[in-house]
Amino acid sequence: MKQFLIVIALISLLYNQVLAQTDTTIVMNEVVISDNRIAFPFSESSRTIAVITKEEILRHPVQSIPEVLLYTSGVDIRQRGPMGVQSDIGIRGGTFEQTLILLNGMKLTDPQTGHHNMTIPVPLDQIERIDVLKGPGARIYGQNAFAGAVNFITKVPDSRGVSFRGYGGSFGSYGGNISLSLPVGIYKQSMSFTRDASDGFRHNTDYSINNFFYQSELPVADGKISLQYGYTDRKFGANGFYASPKYTEQYEEVNTSVAGLAYELVKGNFRIHPRVYWRWNLDNYLFVRDKPEIYQNITNTNSLGLELNSSYTGKIGITGIGFEFRKELIGADWVRGGNESKSILDGKYRTSAGFFVDQRIKLGQRFDVTPGVFVNWYSDFGLNAFPGIDMGYKLTEQVRIYANAGKSYRIPTFYDQYYSSPAEQGNPDLKPEEANTYEIGTRFMDSKGISMEANYFMRDASNLIDWVYDSAVSIWQSQNFQSVITHGVELSVQYDLNKIIGKGFPVHSVTVSYQYLDQQIQQQEGITSRYALENIRNQVIIGIDHRVFWKIRNSVRIRYIDRVEQSPYWLFDDRLYYDSPKFTVFAEATNITNQQYTEVMTPMPGRWFRAGLTFKSPF
């Protein structure tokens, strides 16, 4: 009730502020949000969606995709090292398995384990925008969008050009990217090559990451055909990454490919978007880096998907209808004490099919409602339905009040069910996770440079899957919790001071966000959770972008993390850069105060410096 009253009070505050600005005229080039079926302006969304633009990404002190999400309220990026070499993402207290990752709408979920979901074969330079959907997305995307979804969006450049980025820094770290845009007539295409590497910030934490990404677009009649292919290989020392911090000699290599072919037709009020995609992942894990004969897992997964999405805009609103088919297969070998054999995971497979429908209805000029349902059949778990509804009311031209409710669902991974090792034991009897989530909030957007958002949400989950350590048997086991209830509040405000005060003012923008989570989980005596009991309780993120002098700018990022079962800590990051249309020179530092903290049992790097430049030019 306390958190609900805070949201109501902020709604009242925003409303009073709007009454004092009734002469404001909204003039903005709005971002269009697409959920594969229905597209609508961001200001008309009745969900909490964080949109991270390319301009914002360029201001962050980051060199990898997972690091960008560190500065998004409600998002919990838990890295086992820098550069996102192995990172998990949770939203609103959800586990990394409960977040769906997409690339231009293609699902990147790995059926082996969610640890590979953020192995995205796209260089940071190619990301045009990131849409973060907070809350249940099963009605929109299917079962894996339990707590939220993240869609990484790329764009094919229109003209010929070349761009370069290079940097070097602490612990022998270095990296570079070269991208080429090579349109041939109306056929647009681009490709990018990236390498990042480091000697490691402590024993056995070295890494090397290589990425290649190709994308193209061909206009045809009233639509376009798009093709994309990405490949990444990652090699990294995995000191204490899994099972226990005492296992210091672990090592892993991960190779991932993603390919997709899509056609989009827009004719009048009708839109149809068929797509076929494939994701392959090869995971080579060694318990002792230099002695593969002791313990080695080699696992490859293939995910094949076919989707048909469509929408029609009529008198009563927008109708979205779609169908999807997906098949997941896993092959695996392992070595135990010098003996090679097929893994217990080998030969596992699943098939799923789904049908979904949404109907966006406008009632007058101010109220809209979007009910919908996703009906899914899984070969292992049968038929399920995920209904949901979004509602919004435009209180004024600047303020929107919204509410939504939805059911979400997540099936266990093959790792959750079947994996076995001396330190871990899966559970083939696991039940799928289920949850009902409710949200109410308000959004204030002003063309004069102020935007605010406040919301309260509640997720009532059952059969939550987690790996727990039972001291009685000294092993990690996967199991279902009986009940998990999460209450949360999110508050955010952004000031564009160049609009409010004038372009000559040295501070360009200030962003402040806060999230509070109260997560109640039934705990058992002598049981330690690996994931579910370490959610962020309080999170504060502050961003300040300002001009130092001339074209030299500075971006400060401050984070306060109060995690359950850990001491709270502050992290300070900074990026100082000279910016011009053709090139940028930058110096950046993360964890400036050298804060000591851990994520997923793994000590994180201390102070880390990097410096480099970017260059782009037509040819």
N, C-alpha and C positions, 0 to 999 in steps of 0.2 A: 504494500500500500504506500510506503514511503516513496519508493521510486516512481510510482504512478502519479503521486501528488507533485513531484518535481517536474514531470513532463507537462502536467496540466498547468502548472505555474508558468513554465516557459512558453506554452502555447498562448497564454494570456498576455505575457510580455511581448511576444512577437505581434500579436493582434493589436495591442496598444501602439506599438511602433508604426505599424502600417497605417493606422488611422491618422497618424501625424504626417504621412507621406502620400496622401491620396492623389496628389498631382503627378506622381511618378509615372512615366511611360516606359514600359518594358520594350527594349530594343536589343535583341540578342540572337546570335546565330547558334541555335540550340543543337546540342548533340542528340542524335537519334539513337535510341536504344532498340536493339533487335534481339528477340529471344528465339530466333529461328522461325517463328511463325508470324507474330504480330510486331510491327515496328511503330514506335511512338516517341515523341519528344521527351527528353529527360524530365522536364517540368511537369509532365502529365503522368509520371510514374507513381503508382501507389505501393511501391516497395522501397526499401532502403537500398540504394545502389550507389556505390562509389565509382566515379569515373576518373581515371588517371590519364591525363592527356600526355602527348609526346613532349609538350613544353614543360610540364611538371617533371617528367622523367629526366629531362636534361638538366634540371636544377638540383636533383637529388645527388648526394655524394655516393654513387653506386656505380658498379661496373657489371652487374648481372641482373637477370630478371627477378629472382626471388628477393634480392635486396630492395627492389623498388617497393614491394608490398610491406616492408618493415614500417613504413610511415603511413599506413592506412588504418584508421580506427576500426576496432572490432576484428582485425585480422592478426593472427598469431603465427608468425613465421619462426619455426624452430629449426635452426641450422646446426649441422654437425661440422661446422667449419665455415670459412669465408667463401664468397663467390657462389653461394648456393650449391656447392659441390654435392651435398646431399641434404635436402631440406624438406621439412614437412609443413603443411599449411592447415591451420584450423580457423574457423570463423565462429565467433560468438560462443566460445567455449566448446565447440565441436572438435572431434579428433581429426587427424589428417585423413583418415579413411572416409570421413563424412563430407569432404569438400570435392566437388566435381571440377576438374580442370579441362578447359576447352581451348582449342586453337582455331580461330575463325569459325566457331560453332562445332568443330569436330571434337568428339570426346576422347580424351587422352588417358582415361582410367586404365590402370594396369591390373589385370586379374590376379597376378601373383601377390603383390603387396602395394599398398598406397605409398610406400617409401619412394616408388619410382614415378609417381604421378607428376612431380615437378621436374622431371628430366625432360625439359622442353627443347627440342632441336632447332631453336630459333635464336639468333643473336639479338642482344638488347637493342641494337641500332635499328632493327627492322620492326620493332613494336610501335604501332601508330597510336594505340590506345589500350587500356585495360579496364574492363567492366567487372566490378566486384558486386555480385548479388548476395546480400546478407539475408539469411532466412531460408525457409524451405523452398527448394526449386524442383521437387519431384514432379509437380504438375506440369512444369515446363520442359525439364530435361530428363526426367526419369529417376531411377532409384538412387544413384550415387550423390545427388544434390541434396543431401540430408540436412546439412546446416548452412549450405550456401554453394555458390559456384563462381568461378573466375574464368572469364573469357579473354584470351589474349588475341588482339586484332592487329593484323598487318595490312599494309597497303602497297600496291604496285605503283611506283613512281610513273609520272606521265612523260617525262623527258629524259634524254640521255644524260648520264652523269656518273661521277665516281666519288666515293667518300672513303675516308680513312680515319681510324681511331687507334691510338697507341698509348700505352702507359707503362710505368714501372713503379715499384714500391718496396715496402718492407718485406722481409723474409724471402727475398729472391723472387718476388712476384712480378709478373709482367703479362701483358696481353695486347692484342691488336685485332682489328677488324678491317676488312676491305670489302666494300659493296659496289656493285656495278649495276647500272640501269641501262638496258639495251633494247629499247623498243624498235620493232621493225614494222614500219607502217602503223597500222592500227593495233598490231599485236604488241602489247606491253609485257615486258619481262624484266626480272631483276634477280641477282644472285649475290650471296654474301658468304664470306669465309671468316672464321673467328678462331683465335687460340688464346687461352688463358692458362697460366701455370704458376707454381710457387714451390719453394723448397719446404714449406710448412712452418707453422709457428711453434710447434713442439714436435717431439719424436713421432715419426710415422704419421704426419699430417700433410705430406706433400701431395700435389695434385696436378693433373694436366687435363684440359677440356678443349676439345675441338668441335666446331659446329660448321655445318654447311646448310644453307637454305636457299631454295629456288621457288619463285612464284611467277605466275603469268596470268594475263587476262586477254580474252579475245572477244570483242563485241560481235554479236550476231543478231540480226533482225531487231527484235524488241528486248533482247537480253544480252547475257554474256556468259562465256565459259571460263572458269577459273581452274588453275592447276597449281598445286603446291607440293613440294617435297622437302623434307628436312632430315638431317642425320646428325647425331652427336655421339662422340665417344668420350668417356670419362674414366680416368684412372686415378685412384686416390688411396692413400693410406688411411685406414679406418680405425685409428687408435681409440678403443673404448666405444665405438659406435653402437654396437649391439650387445645384448645380453648383460654385460657387466663392464664397468670401467677398468677392471683388472685385466681384461683381454686387450693388451696394448698392441699386438702384432697383426691385427686383422687388416685385410686388404680387399679392395673391390674394383672391378671393371664393369662398366655399364655402357652398352651400345643401344641406341634407340633410333628407329626410323619412323617417320610419319609421312603418309602420302594421301592426297585427297583430290578428287575431281568433282566439280560441281557445275551446275547450270542454273542460271537465274533468269526467269522470264517475267517481265512486268508489262502487262498490257491492260490499259485502262485501270479499272479497279481490281484487277485480278493479278495475283503474284503466285508463281510456283517455283519451288527451289528443290530439285532432286540433288542428292549427293551420295557418293560412295567414298569410303575411306578405309585405310589400313594402318595399323600401328604394330610395330614389332619391337620387342625389347629382349636383349640378351644380358643376363646378369651372371658374372663370374665372381664368386665370393670365396676367399681363402681365410681360414681361421688363423693360420700362421703364414705370413706373407712369403717367406722364402722356402716354405715346406708344404707345397700343395698336396703331397702324399698323405699328410696327417688328416686334413679335413678340407674338402672343397665341394662347393655347390655350383653347378652350371645349369642355369634355368633360362629357357627362352619362351616367350609368350607371343601369341598372335591374336590380334583383335580385328575383326572385319565388320564393317558397318554399312548399312544402306538406309538412307532416310529420304522421305518425300514430305516436304513441308509446303503448305500453301495458305493463302489468305485472300479474303474477298471483302472489299469495303462497300457496304450497302447502306440503305436508309437507316437501319437500326444500329449500325456500328461496324466493327471489323470482326469477321469470323475467321478463326485459324483452325486448320485441320491438318493432321500429319500422321505419318506411319513410320516406324523404324524396325529394322531387323539387325541383330548383332550376334556374332558368334565369337567365343573366346576359347582358345586352346593353349595348353601348356605342355612343354616337353622339358625333361630334366634328367640330368645325370649327377651322380655325386661320388666322392672318394671318401672312404672311411678306413683309416689305418692302413693305407696302401691298397685297398681293395676297391676297384671300380664297379659300379652297378647303376641300375636305373633308380632314380630318386622316387620316393613315395608320391611326389607330385606329378610324376610323368604320366601323360595320357589323360589328365583331367581336362574336361571341356564343359562348356555351358552354351546354351542357346536361349535367346530372348527375343520377344516381339512386343511391340507396343503401339497403341493407338491413342491419339490425344486430340482434344478439341477445346478451344477457347472462344469466348464470345465477349467482345468489348462493346458495351452499350453506353451511350451517352443519353442522359436524361436531362434535357434542358442544356443550358450553357455552362453549368457549374458542376454537376454531379455525373460521375461515371462509375460503372461497376463491371468487373471482368470475372465471371465464374468460368471454371474449366475443370477438366479431369484428364488424367493420364491412366490408361488401363494397360497393365503390363503382365506378360506371361513369361515366367522363367522356368527352364527345364528342371531345375532343382527345387524350386520353391512354389511353383504353381501360379495361379492368377491373383493379381492384386490391383486395387484401384487407389489412386492418389487424387482426391478432389481438393479444390482450393478456390478461394475467392479474394479479389482485390477490390477495394472501394476507395474513391477519392472525391473530395469536395473542394472546389476553388473558392475559398472564403473571400479573397480579393484577388487582384491581378498579381499580387506578390506572394500570397500565402495559400498553401494547399494543406489540407488535413487529410490523412489517409489511414486506412486500416486494412489488414489482410489476415487470412487464416489459411492453413494448409496442413496436409498430412504428408509425412516423409517416411522414407524406407531405405534401408541399406542392407544388402546381403553380405555375408562374410566373404573375404578373399580366400583363395586357395591356401594361402599361407596360414590364415586364421584357422582353417579347418584341418589341414593335413600335415603341416610342417612338423618335423621331429628332429631334435638334436640333443646332445647331452645336457644342454641348458634350457631347452624350450620344447613344449609339447602342444600341438594343435588340438582342436576339439571338433570332430566331425559332426557332433550333435548340436552345434551352435544354431541358434534361431536368428532370423534377420532382425535388425534393429527397427524400431518404429517410433514415431513421434508425432504429436500434434503441436503446432506452433501458432502463436497469435501475436500480432503486433499492432500498435497504434502510434502515430507520429504526426509531425507537422514539418513543413519545409517552407522557408522564407527565401525568396530570390529577388534581388533588387538590382536594376541596371546601374545604379549609382555606386555599386561595388561592395555590397554586403550580402552575404548568404549565410543562413543558419538552418540547422536541422536538429530535431529532438525526437526521440522515440523510446518507447518501452516495449519489451517483448518478453514472452514466456514460452518455453519449450518443455513439454511434458513427454519424456522419452522412456521407453521400456526396452528391456533386453539389450541394453548398450553393451557392445563388444569391447573388451580390453584384455591386454596381457597383464597378468598379475603374478607376483612372486610369492609363493607359499613357502614360508620358512620351515614348515614341517617336512617338506620333501625336497627343498632346495632346488626348485626349478620354476621357470616361467611357464604359465599355462594360460591359454585363451579361455575366456568364459563370458557369460552374459550376466550383467548386473540386473537386479530386479526393477529398479526405478531410478530415474535421474530427472530432477526438475530444475530448470535453469530460468532465473529471472535476470533481466538485464536492462540497463539504461544507456543510451548513447546521446551525447550532446556534442555539437560541433558548430564553429563559427569561423567565417573567413572574411577578412577585410582586404579589399583591393584599394590600397591607399593612394595609388596613382589616379584612380577614378574619384575617390572621395575628396582628396586634398588637391591633387594636381600632379602632372607628370614630373614636375621638378622636385617633388618630395623624395628624399633618398630611400626611405623604406617603401618597397613596392607592395608587399603583401604580408599579412600575418594570419596564420591558421592555428587554431587551437581545437583539439578534440579530447573528449573524455569518454571512457566506457567503464561501467561497473557491472560485474557479474556476480551473482549469488547462485552457486551450483551445489545442490544437495544430492549427495550420492550415499547410498547405503554401503558402509564399510564393514569389513570383517576383521576380527582380531588376527594379527600376525600376517596380514595381507598387504603387499605394497603394489600400487598401480604403476604401470609403465607410462601411460598416456593420460587417462581420463581424470586423474586426480591432481594434475599439474596445470590446470587452466589459469589464465590471467584473471585476477580478481579486480584489480584497478589498473587502468592504462591511460596515460596522458601522453599526447603527441603534440608538439609545438613546432611550427615551421615559420621562419622569418627570412624573407628574401629582401635584400637591400643593395643599393649601389654604394660602392666605396668611393670611387671618383672616376670620372671619364667613363670608359666602357668596362671598368673592372667591377664585378659584382660578387656578392657573397650570399651563400645560402646556409642557414643554421638549422639543424634538426635536433630536437631534444625529445627524449623518450623516458617516461617513468613506467617501470614494469613492477607490478606487485603480483607475484605468482603464488598460488596456493602451495604450501609446504616449502617455500623458499623465502629468503629475506628480500625485500624490495630493493631496487637499484635504479639509478639514473644513467642514461647513455647520451653522450654528446657527440654529434657528427658535424662536419663542416665541409663546404666546397667553396673555394675561392677561384674565380675564373674571369678571363678576358673573353668577351663575346663579340664576334663580328659576323656578318653574313656568310663569310667563306670559311673561317677557321675559329677555333676556340682553344685557348691554353688554360689548363686547370691544375689545381693542387687540392687534394682532399684528404681528410683525416677522419677515421672512425674510432669510436671509443676513446676520445681524446683524454679523458681522465684515467684511463687504464683500469677501468672497473673490472673486477673479477666476478664472473658469473658462469653458470652452466645452463645448457639446454639439452634435454634428453640425455642426462647423465654425462654429457660431454663438456669439459671446460672450453670456453670460447676465447677467441683471440683477444689480446689486450690492444694497446694503441697500434694503429695501422695507418701508414702514410702511403699515398699514391700521387703521382703527377704525370701529366701527359698532354696530348693535344688531339684535336679533331680537325679534319680538313675535308671540304667538299667543293666540287667544281663541275660545271657542265663540260661536255666535249663533243 
